[in-house]
Amino acid sequence: MNAVAKKPSIEPDRVLQEVNGFVAILDFTVRVNRLTNCMVANSLSQAQAEGEKKSQPLSKNLMFKEMVAEQQALCQLFEMAVTETKTTFDEIRARKKLLDHQFVFSIVRAASNGNQEALAEEEIGLFSSPDSCSKVELFARDHGIPTRKCHEWKDVLERSKGA
């Protein structure tokens, strides 16, 4: 009997949603980013390989090479983030409550509204320790992905109380 590969879930986790909607979004976002960035990286790599076979090497095109490298780095970043955050999200699911200490960092991207000067930050986490957070954040920096440093994550509602 042939085993059928399980499709990755592209829905927010229901248990995490019950615990905290923002936590569910953090988990969902990192999984979707892994899926999309890895699909793009694989497609670009396949196009590059096909070009080599047809004696039309895309690898000589500097912009294409940079795009492939960027997508591969993003794929690896989100693979790492999913792996490093798994235990935290699993523990939150099991306890059905937030942990005392969780850590995030942000990647910084150009805003999608066309404003060249505007930046958008995307939180990546929840990590169980500053060390695991820093490990992934440093990988991003080492691959040219701008970041903001790891810090302890506070729920948005908790943040607004402190203001």
N, C-alpha and C positions, 0 to 999 in steps of 0.2 A: 504494500500500500504506500502511495506517495504522500509524503508529509507536505502540507500546505504551509507556506511561510505566512506568519502572522503579520498583517499590515500594521504599521505604526499608527497609534491613536492620534488623531488630529482634533480631539475635543478636549476642553478643559476637564481636569479630574474632578469628579463630583464630590468625593470626600474632602478634597482640599477646598473646594468651593464652600462646603458647609463650615469648614474651620475658619477660612478667611479668603475672601474673594481675591485680594491682592496676591496672596501666596499662590493661589490657583493660576493667576495670570503669569507670575514669574515662572512657574513650572511649565505652563503651556508655551510661553514665548521661547524658552530655551529649546524645547523639543521641536517646535515649528522651525526655528532658525536652523537647528541641526539638519532637519529634513530638507529644507529648501536650499541652504548653502551647499550641502553635500550633493544634492541633485544637480545643481548648477555646476559645481566643480567637476563632477563625473561627466556631465554633458560636454563641457569645454575640453576635458582631457580626451574624450572620445573623438571630438571634432579635430583636435590636434593630431591624434593618431591616424585618423582617416586622411587628413591632409598630407601626412608623411607618406602614406601608402600611394597617394596619387601624385607624388612629386610636387606637391603644392604646400610645402612646409609652413604651417602657421607659426611654428616656433621661431621663425626669423622675424616675425612681426612683434616688435617690442611691446606695443600696447596690448596685444593678445597675451603675450607671455606674462605681463604684469597682472592682467585680469585673471588668468589661470592661477597664478601664485596667490593673489588676494583671496579668491574663492576657496582655494585649498586651505589657506590659513584660517579663514572663517569656519570652514567645515571642521577642521581640527579643533579650533577653539570651542565650538559648540559641542563637539563629541566629548571633549574634556569636561566641559561644564555639566553636561548631562551625567557623566560618570561621577564627577565629584559632588554633585548635589543629590544624587539618588538616595543616599542614606538619610539625609536630612528630610527629604520629602517623604520617604518611607516611614520614618519615625513620627512625623507629623500625622500621617495617615493612621498609623497604629494607635497613637495617643489621642487622636482627634482634638489636638490643641497645639498651639504654637510652642516652640521650645523657648527656653530662657534667653539664649544667645544664638543669633544667626547673622551671617555676614554676606554682603553683596559688594560688587563693584559695578561701575558703569562703563559701557563703551560709548564713545562720542562719534556721532555721524553727522553729516550735513543734513539739514532739515529737508524734508521732502516737498516743502511748499515752494521751492524754486529760489528762495532767499539764500544767496551764496554765503552770507555772513551768519545766518542762523544755524545753531547747532542743536541737535536732539540727543538726549542721553537715554540710554536703554540699560536699565538695571539687570545685572546678571547675578543669579544666586537662587537659592539660599544655601550657603556653605555652612558646615558645622563648626569650622574654626577659621581664624584669620590665616593660618598657614595654607589650608586648602584653597581659600579664596585668593590669596596672594600668588599661589602656584599658577592658577589659571589666568589671573590678571597679568602676571609677568610674561606668560606665554603670548598673550595678546600684544603687549608692548614690544616684545622681541620680534614680533612679526609685523610691526608697523601699524598696529591697530590702536588708535588713541583711546586712552582710558582715564578714568578717575579712580583713585586708590580705593582699596577695600576699606569698608567701615561696617560697623554694626548696623544691622537693618532694624528699623522701627516701623511698625505698622503706620500707615498714613493717618489713621484716626489718632493714634498715640502722638504722632508728630504734631498734629494740629492742636492737641491739648497743651503741648509744651510751648506753643508760640504765644 
